[in-house]
């Protein structure tokens, strides 16, 4: 529907087209399309494996169970690891569980965009991160246990306290030729807060993962992410189609079945 309105923009008066969309019940789609069309193109990036395999959209029944996703030659495993936390004055080893929802997806896009754009595996969560959140529409981030800021920090803690492993299998013409590589998202994560209790400010990507990211980063549009930021399934579909689109040749379409999409989305 959005594509249809985008094509009509060059033929029909925009105000009339907006009225038509409103009467058809498509106003949110029309406004999202206009926002993406009118925005300056600012690139963002995500590793192809994370485009091809998604996190849980909602809180899993068992938050401590590892997430395992497969798509073609990729296998993604996310395993919660215990970390030290102070609970009632006592230092205790506890697991936070796996990341879920839209926030960890947005965080991963930021982390990998920064790494690709700066050419460094050291990603800082300081002023640039706050500015990026404002650009995405989180300018009025609320605090408190259910506030946006607290939920973002909680999901980042979960992301970094998990062990991430991506395995990809390459087979040559000879079926006996088989290669396996495994990488971790980030180096060992020591804790959830700095010594003074403030939010952690830096992430260092594992060298193997950073090297592979530079070769397999899928380009995204920041304006599209802004429109989809609160819908994890929409983000999954957008990043998945961005990943698949650049692999379609001009002379042959690529058909996707509902069962393939169900496998990708994990439901």
Secondary structure, 3 states (H helix, E strand, C coil): CHHHHHHHCCCCCHHHHHHHHHHCCCHHHHHHHHHHHHCCCCEEEEEHHHHHCCCECCCCCCCCCCEEEEECCEEEEEEECCEEEEECCEEEEECCCCCECHHHHHHHHHHHHHHHHHCCCEEECCHHHHHHHHHHCCCCCCCCCCCHHHHHHHHHHHHHHEEEEEEEEEECCCCCCEEEEEEECECCCCCCECCCCCECCEEEECHHHHHHHHHCEEEEEHHHHHHHCCCHHHHHHHHHHHHHHCCCCCCCCCCCCHHHHHHHHCC
